[in-house]
């Protein structure tokens, strides 16, 4: 009798906006969604720990930018520590891949927008309400082997 291969689980974290969202994927397909309106600094680590205790996570994907610098920085530090301590691969993806390419809040009434392959800031007089979503599958999600934050500083 052939031994069954262990299931592969991935964790996707969207921490650049509120609510903070985590998706657990089994073989690339979304099986659990977790969200919180608490601050990244307060809730992200407990949520990650909960997922690591419940699933054998082999890779963690996070939105490395653009977006909230503090959330990106905190997320990266937590994930890099987990990668070093537990050997779980950490990779990044663009926030635009998870919001349909819509503007992402920068600061004040400035928003990040993607024009072709360039990310710039644009001023909007009215707030732009954009929702981030966890995809049903991460098979086609474009991952960056680079896991460092993608800080894009708007001109002040």
Order of alpha helices (4+ residues) and beta strands (2+ residues): beta-beta-beta-alpha-beta-alpha-beta-beta-beta-beta
